[in-house]
Amino acid sequence: MKRELALIVLLALMVSGCEQTHYGKEIATIDSLLVELDTVDLMYRRIDTAGMADMSRKFSENLGFVQQTYINRKDTMSQDVALLMSDYRILKKPAKGFKGKYQKAGEELEFTKNQLADLKHDLQNNLLDSNLVEDMLQDELKAVGMLENSVEALKLSTIFTKEKQTEIEPRIDSLIQVLKQDES
């Protein structure tokens, strides 16, 4: 029994010795990129998509109400109201394009994770031509950097839009209340 166990251990060591990769440094880089992607993924999942959707809906409703009220009155806005509405419209743009950008970032995040996992597998099993490895690794480094920038931009856009909304929304709500009172 001991002899059989020793033979199995010897065979296991021989097999593991044959399967050693030539790309230890590259695999370590990929592992580092995967950890970085986990951080990006966490930042991505913490972005308030529901809040942005609610803001976009509210922007549309409020802008529509104010514009329709002035159209119905066949009146022009005062300069103060026009400037306020202009500031408010600026906030609608990031909220409107947010959903598509968010979905695209999610798809890119998943694709990049899969690419790195595939590359790591190929490197662990010495399946790639060594001439291609450095180029492929550089491409993945760029992809992770671009993805990180994209998610960071979404996060910052959300923060900026919410802060500006918090600043402007009370004035818009007051304007709407005044317009509703005037209609009564």
Beta strands, then each sheet from edge to edge (+ up, - down):
end
